[in-house]
Amino acid sequence: MLIGTLSIVAIYVLVNLALLHVLPVQTLAHSALPAADAGAAILGPVSGAAITVVSLIILLSIVNALLLICSRIIYAMGRDGLLIRSASHTDARGTPTFGLYATVFGTLLLILSGTFDNCRFGPRRWRCLPTYRDTWRRRVS
């Protein structure tokens, strides 16, 4: 387990060093997708677009995995008594429906907020919905 964790850390550091070698810090600071910008800087704009498309395809598999993982975590917490009892129920095929619906609902709240950066979580600090209203006003006006 330690070797796997250290391998991921090494890959992360090496990718960031490569990005810093190819792009200036100011460009990285304002980049939405640094890997695509680095690809465009090295091989031209076509490679930047290709990296963007590959990133979007990979993003779909990550979202699918997180949806399944989060619903199983909610199921396990319900089973262990850390959440309400109904979180531990499954349907006939073994799908933790409560966890799945809770994950989808939470994800939709974050999507409707307009940005994840403005969400504040903690005791008495749920602040995503006011951000959504502000975002909606900016879109309408």
C-alpha positions as CSV (number, residue, x, y, z in Angstrom):
1,M,0.0,0.0,0.0
2,L,2.8,2.4,0.8
3,I,4.5,1.7,-2.5
4,G,1.3,2.5,-4.4
5,T,0.8,5.7,-2.5
6,L,4.4,6.8,-3.1
7,S,4.1,5.9,-6.8
8,I,1.0,8.2,-7.1
9,V,2.9,11.0,-5.3
10,A,5.9,10.6,-7.6
11,I,3.7,10.7,-10.7
12,Y,1.9,13.8,-9.4
13,V,5.2,15.6,-8.7
14,L,6.7,14.6,-12.0
15,V,3.7,15.8,-14.0
16,N,3.7,19.1,-12.2
17,L,7.4,19.5,-12.8
18,A,6.9,18.8,-16.5
19,L,4.1,21.4,-16.6
20,L,6.3,23.9,-14.9
21,H,9.1,23.2,-17.3
22,V,6.9,23.7,-20.4
23,L,4.6,26.6,-19.3
24,P,5.4,29.8,-17.3
25,V,3.8,30.0,-13.8
26,Q,1.5,32.8,-14.9
27,T,0.1,30.7,-17.7
28,L,-0.4,27.8,-15.3
29,A,-2.1,30.0,-12.8
30,H,-4.8,31.1,-15.3
31,S,-5.1,27.8,-17.2
32,A,-8.3,25.8,-17.0
33,L,-6.6,22.7,-18.4
34,P,-2.8,22.9,-18.0
35,A,-2.2,19.5,-19.7
36,A,-3.9,20.7,-22.9
37,D,-2.0,24.0,-22.8
38,A,1.3,22.2,-22.4
39,G,0.4,19.9,-25.3
40,A,-0.5,22.8,-27.4
41,A,2.8,24.5,-26.5
42,I,4.8,21.5,-27.5
43,L,3.0,20.0,-30.4
44,G,0.5,22.6,-31.6
45,P,-3.2,23.4,-31.1
46,V,-4.4,20.1,-32.5
47,S,-2.7,18.2,-29.7
48,G,-4.2,20.6,-27.1
49,A,-7.7,19.8,-28.4
50,A,-6.9,16.1,-28.4
51,I,-5.8,16.2,-24.8
52,T,-9.0,18.1,-23.9
53,V,-11.2,15.4,-25.6
54,V,-9.3,12.6,-23.8
55,S,-9.7,14.4,-20.5
56,L,-13.4,14.7,-21.0
57,I,-13.7,11.0,-21.8
58,I,-11.7,10.1,-18.6
59,L,-13.9,12.5,-16.6
60,L,-17.0,10.4,-17.4
61,S,-15.4,7.3,-16.0
62,I,-14.3,9.2,-12.9
63,V,-17.8,10.5,-12.3
64,N,-19.2,7.0,-12.7
65,A,-16.7,5.6,-10.2
66,L,-17.3,8.3,-7.6
67,L,-21.1,7.9,-7.9
68,L,-20.8,4.2,-7.1
69,I,-18.2,4.7,-4.4
70,C,-20.1,7.4,-2.6
71,S,-23.3,5.4,-2.5
72,R,-21.5,2.5,-1.0
73,I,-19.9,4.7,1.6
74,I,-23.3,6.0,2.6
75,Y,-24.6,2.4,2.7
76,A,-21.7,1.3,4.9
77,M,-22.2,4.2,7.3
78,G,-25.9,3.3,7.6
79,R,-25.1,-0.3,8.2
80,D,-22.6,0.7,11.0
81,G,-25.1,3.0,12.6
82,L,-23.4,6.2,11.7
83,L,-26.3,7.4,9.6
84,I,-30.1,6.7,9.7
85,R,-31.1,3.1,9.5
86,S,-32.7,3.4,6.0
87,A,-29.3,4.2,4.5
88,S,-28.4,0.5,5.0
89,H,-31.3,-0.8,2.9
90,T,-30.7,-2.2,-0.6
91,D,-33.1,-3.2,-3.4
92,A,-33.6,-6.7,-4.7
93,R,-30.4,-6.6,-6.7
94,G,-28.2,-5.3,-3.9
95,T,-28.1,-1.6,-5.0
96,P,-27.9,0.8,-2.1
97,T,-30.7,3.0,-3.3
98,F,-30.7,5.5,-0.5
99,G,-27.0,6.1,-0.9
100,L,-27.4,6.4,-4.6
101,Y,-30.2,9.0,-4.3
102,A,-28.3,10.9,-1.6
103,T,-25.2,11.0,-3.8
104,V,-27.1,12.2,-6.8
105,F,-29.0,14.8,-4.7
106,G,-25.7,16.2,-3.2
107,T,-24.1,16.2,-6.6
108,L,-27.0,18.2,-8.1
109,L,-26.8,20.7,-5.3
110,L,-23.2,21.3,-6.1
111,I,-23.9,21.5,-9.8
112,L,-26.7,24.0,-9.3
113,S,-24.4,26.2,-7.1
114,G,-22.6,27.3,-10.2
115,T,-19.2,26.8,-8.7
116,F,-17.6,24.5,-6.2
117,D,-15.1,27.2,-5.0
118,N,-17.8,29.2,-3.2
119,C,-19.4,26.3,-1.3
120,R,-18.6,26.4,2.4
121,F,-19.3,23.3,4.5
122,G,-19.3,23.0,8.3
123,P,-21.5,23.7,11.3
124,R,-24.2,26.1,10.2
125,R,-22.3,27.0,7.1
126,W,-24.1,25.5,4.0
127,R,-23.6,28.3,1.5
128,C,-23.9,26.8,-2.0
129,L,-27.5,27.8,-2.6
130,P,-27.0,31.6,-2.2
131,T,-24.2,31.3,-4.6
132,Y,-26.6,29.6,-7.1
133,R,-29.0,32.5,-6.8
134,D,-26.1,35.0,-7.4
135,T,-25.0,32.9,-10.4
136,W,-28.6,32.8,-11.8
137,R,-28.9,36.6,-11.5
138,R,-25.7,37.1,-13.4
139,R,-26.9,34.7,-16.2
140,V,-30.4,36.4,-16.5
141,S,-29.2,40.0,-16.5
